[in-house]
Amino acid sequence: MKILVTGGLGFIGSHTVVELQNKGFEVVIIDDLSNSSEEALDGITAITNVKPHFEKLDLKIKTDVQDFFKRHNDIAGVIHFAASKAVGESVLEPLKYYENNISTLVYLLQELKGLSRKNFIFSSSCTVYGQADELPITENAPVKPAESPYGNTKQIGEEIISDTCKVNEDINAIALRYFNPIGAHPSTEIGELPIGVPQNLVPYITQTGIGMREQLSVFGGDYLTSDGTCVRDYIHVVDLAKAHVVALQRLLENKNDSNYEFFNLGSGKGSTVLEAIQSFERVSGKVLNYKIVDRREGDITAAYAETSKANNVLGWKTQLSLDDAMDSAWKWEQKIRNK
Ligand code: UFG
């Protein structure tokens, strides 16, 4: 069964391609390589012994998208990862984010309508909840006004899909709201490749651990949490990737309760920044140089998932721990820096 994975050479995309191929799906990857490398193709092939079909394609070029779907009208499902994802950059370049994340989604959905099997999985984010009033965060928590254009593209994306599903009953879609994906494949064949100075915690930790960065700044030590630092729900990227396969199978087997569904994907466990640092120190045997500095603008105090909907309805739950994720991220960092 042929599955299209857009952004399939990126961080979460590449791990999902591995899990799809492990389950015997035929994968076609579209990626514009704007924030990924063709080397991920070799990594995927090394892990699975199958080289997925890859086309370098810019989803913003509508005619190229149309041409692609003419050639691949036998696609049974689309998993749509391709998007820009840097929160800070989105504030500076909102139109880039609206074009990259919204126009591409519209083009894909227009083409999906022409397929005989119209199954669609969308990468969404816990950012849609903002600072939720209650923790853990259930799927019933209200969507809050977005803090950034990036976050807004995820909210608008969900609305576009929901509106489309209302009038196209033969389209089946699932939005997956990720908490904080981290880690790498345990084989160290694929992982995260942040360009420039990492904005996210775990790549910054591992780059500091390996000596590329002098010191990790911990943003804020005066939050109302157990140790004063922010709480997040870190989820191993391999667990996250497996959830996509489960969600896809739900659609392929017509097991969905309605033609638009959404699920939180998290571990259900909140960890502070200092706990994440301790996890790194445990798995690496290193002492991390860090300093508590001022809060970062836009950060919420705490977010972690209520996972029972994903556990009971989707039949998926995380199997790997924060230490597992940190260990794989550290092994990946060592591998790419020693190249
Ligand atoms: N942090 C630091 N120092 C750093 C980087 C991060 O202390 O150098 C802290 C942050 O303040 C936060 C935690 O580590 O408390 C996690 O920060 P990340 O940047 O790794 O993750 P965020 O939770 O801020 O961002 C994630 C996703 C975004 C999404 C956002 C919405 O990466 O895509 O959640 O809340 F938009």
Residues whose N, C-alpha, C, O or C-beta is under 5 A from the ligand:
A	BS01	UFG	K85 V87 T127 Q199 N200 L201 V202 Y204 S217 V218 F219 C230 R232 V273 R296 D299
